Amino acid sequence: MNLEKVVFGFFIVLALTLNFGFFLGEFGNPAHHTAYELFAVIVVNFVATGLKLGDRSHIGAVLLSTSLVADLELVAAAIYWAVVVHITGTGLTADVMATIISLTGGALLANVISVVMLVSETLMTRH
């Protein structure tokens, strides 16, 4: 068993599951979505992106692009959350939470694509 591949797969799947955990819940209810979980999702996605940087294959490039999309969406959600709560003082209204959840939904889709590609590549690899 290749430890590097185990760690790589672990972080890709962890990024997906954490993202799903944040996304799951009532759209307009801030109690169902915590800032700490969003922070964890962002950190794990950055780690997953870092692990994808070394792959020079075509599928590696596509995996990296899906990870960059997820990072962009998650950072945009965090920035929006911070601006609305700390700068404008609007607070976490149902509309604000819906926007944050929509952005993390885009990241979730990018992470799903990444995991599907990883599983497909794994299944096609012959030993």
Secondary structure, DSSP 4 states (H G I P E B T S, - for coil): --HHHHHHHHHHHHHHHHHHHHH-S-TT-GGGS-HHHHHHHHHHHHHHHHHHTT--SHHHHHHHHHHHHHHHHHHHHHHHHHIIIIIS-----HHHHHHHHHHHHHHHHHHHHHHHHHHHHHHH---
